[in-house]
Amino acid sequence: MLLYAGWIGISIYRLPSVASLADRSVSLTIEVRDWKGKLHPFVVGPDNPRWVSAERIPVEMEWSVIVAEDANFYEHRGVDVKAIKEAIRYDLEKKRFARGASTITQQTAKNLFLSRKKTLTRKIEELYLAKRMEQELTKGRILELYLNIVELGPMVYGVGHGARYYFDKPAQALTPRECSFLAAMLPGPQKAYNPYRHMDRVLKRSNQILFLLKQRGVLSEGEYRRALAESVDISGMQRKVDKSFTGQVKRFFQRLFSF
């Protein structure tokens, strides 16, 4: 235990400083993985042409991810102790790591500085960095960083890229329905909430997020009903599918059987 405590101390000491993140004019380069596991450089900050500054992110987009991912975002200081206790109790019942309790701040710290490996050491480092980020940065800055690095598709990172990829529009033009649609994918855009495979599942979660936005007062009753009635225009996404290998194979067999 003493040796492990020493190792943890060294690991924390070697972690990067988060203070530089307070400067919105600074960009940094991290590594992200594609869906085949290959690493790619990714620029976080205004040097990224798809970067969306806080003032251009719709309030519905901000609150969609808050109600979906971290309901107590504005109350906690980086770590939601109550959520952690509930997750531990649930995991013990299931006898596996079935539920996480990471706050938006923790997810931001992990995506910026840490690996995705589920180890106790990484979790401790994540908690430490989250506490430091809450001390050095405003909630608005943390949310801005988070929304620009979340994964929303195959090498689609950030709401700026997500808005273009799925809806062929800038992030600031997203409707409440489109905001909730993007937030609905966050638990697993590759598999569980991949709209290519599970559009019904994504839309169902999108509806739940819209209801929570109404409860929070982000949407009025009329805005909520209009958002529910709005059909998601996935023409932008469909074009990506048509250009993909899957789309080419599909067209090949359509032509084959037609012949």
N, C-alpha and C positions, 0 to 999 in steps of 0.2 A: 504493500500500500504506500509506503514511504517513497519507494522508487517510482511508482506511478504518479504520485503527487509531484515529485520532482520533475518528471517528464511533462506533466501538464503545465507546470510553471514555466519550463523552457519553451513549450509550444506557444503559450500565451505571449511570452516575451518576444517571440519571433514574429508574431502577427503584425501585419502592416497597420500604420496609423490611419484612422478614418477622418482625421481633422481636415485633410485636403479636399474631402468631398463637399465641404461647405461652400467652396468656390464654384459657382455655377458655370464659370467660363472655362474651367479645366476639364479636359477629357483624359480618360485612361483606357487602356486596352486590356481586355480580359480574354479568356478562351471559352468558347461555347461548343457544344457537341451537336452534330447533325444526327439524324435518326439512324445512321449506321455506326455511330459511336466515334466518328472522326472529329478531331478538334479543329476549330477555326478561330482566328482572331476576330474580336468583336469590339468596336469602339463604343464606349459609354461616355456620352457628353455631346456638346454642340458640334464637334468635328464629324459626328455621324449624321449623314444627310437625312436620315429618318428619325432623328431625335425630335421629340415633342416637348417643348418647355411647359412648365406647370400652368402658365396662364392660357395655353392653347389646348389643354386637356379638359373636355367637358366635365362638369361637376357630376353628371350621371355616370361617367366612366369611373371617376374616383370612388364614388359611393357604391358602384356595382361591385368593385373588387373588395371594398371594405366589408360590405354585408355578406359577401360570398366567402371571403378568406379570413377575415379578422374583425369580427363585430365590435370588439373592444379596443380598436386601434387608437382612438383618441383618449382612452382612459389609462392604458397600461404604459409602462416605461421600458418597453422593448420585449418584455416577457410576460405572458398571460399565465399566472400561476394557477388560476382556477381551471383553465383549459388544459394545462399540463396534467393536473390531478385527474381530470375526467378521462384524458387520453390514456393515462397509466392504468386506471381502473378498467377501461374498455379493453386495452391490450392484454391485461392479465386474464380477463374473462375469455378472450379469444385465443390466448396462449401464443400470440404472435404480434408483430408490429403492424397492427391493422389501422391505427389512427394516429396521425401526427397532431401536434399542437403548436406548430410554428406560427409566430406572428408575421405580419408583413415585414417588420424590421428584421426578424431572424431570416426570412427568406431572402431579403435583399442582401444581408451580410453573407449568406451562403453563396448566392449567385455571383457576388462580386469577388469574394476572397477564398472560398473553400471548395472542396470537392463535394460530390454527391454521395460519397460513401456513408453508410449508416453505421457509424462507430461512436462509442461514448466520447472519445477524445474530440472528434469533429463536432459533436453536439455541444460539448463544453466550450469549445472555441467559438461556436456560433452564438451561444448565450452571451459570452464575454463581449464579442463584437457588437451584438445587438444593444447591450447596455451602453457601450461606448458611443454608438451611433446616436442613441437617444440623448446622450449628454452633449454631443458635438453638433448635431443637426436638428433642424426643425422637423415637425411632422410632415409639413408640406414638401420639404426637400426629400425626405425618405420616400414619400409616396411618388414623387416625380421619378426618382431613381428606379423604384420598383416597377412602375408602369412602362419604363423604357427598356427593361431587361427581361420581362416575363416572356416565356415561350408560348407561342400561339400557333405554331405550325412547323413544317419542315424548314428549318433555318429561318423561321419567322420569329424575330425577337422584338418585343416592344409594341405598344399600341399603334405607333405611327406606321410600322410595317404591316401590322395586322389589319389596320383599317384599309390600307391600299391593297393588300393581298386578297381580302375577302370581299370588300365592298367598293374598291376602286375610288376611294375618296380620302381626303385628309382626316386625321383624327378629330379635328375640331368640328367637322361636319357630321360626325356620328349622331344618330338618333338614340333615344333611350333604349329602344329595342336592340339596336346594334351594339350598344355599350354592354347591355346585359348578356348578349350573345357571346361577345368576346370573353367576358368574365366567366361565363358558364363553362368555357373550355379549360380554364386554368388547372383544375385538378389533374388533367391528363389529356392534353391535346393530341398525343401520339396514339393512344389506345382508347381508354374509357370514354373520353369526351372528344373524340375525333369526329368532326362533322361530316367527313367523307363516309364514315362507317355508321355513325350513330347520331344522325341529325335529330331524330325524335328525342333522344336523351338530352342533347344539348338544348333543344327548344324547351323541354320540360323544366330544366334547371334555369333557363333564361326566364321563364314565367315565374318561377319561385323568387328569383332575384328581383324582378319587377314588383312583385307583391311586397317584398321587404323594403324596397325603395319607397313605396307608397306608405308603409307603416312608419318609416323614418321621416316622412314629410318631404322627401326629395321630389316626389311626384305628387301632383294633385290627383283626385279621383278621376277627373277627365283625362289628364295626361296618362295615367295608368291604363285606362280603358283603351285609349288610342294606341298606346304601345302594344298592348295585348293583341289588338286587331291588326297591327302592322305585320305583313308577311315579310320574312327576311329575304332580301334580294341577294341571292348567292351567285349571280351571273359572273361576278369576278372570280369567285372560287371555282365555278364550273369551267371557266376558261383554263385555269391552272390544271384542273383534272384532265381536260381534253388534251393539253400539251404534254402531260406526263406519260410515262411508259405504260401505265395502266390504261390510259385513254387510247394510246396507239394500239394496244392489244385488243381493246374492245372494238375499235373501228375495223381492225383486221378481220375479226370473226364476224362482224356485221356484214362486211363485204363478202366474206367467204360464203356464209349461209345465204345471203341474198343471191349470189351467183348460183 
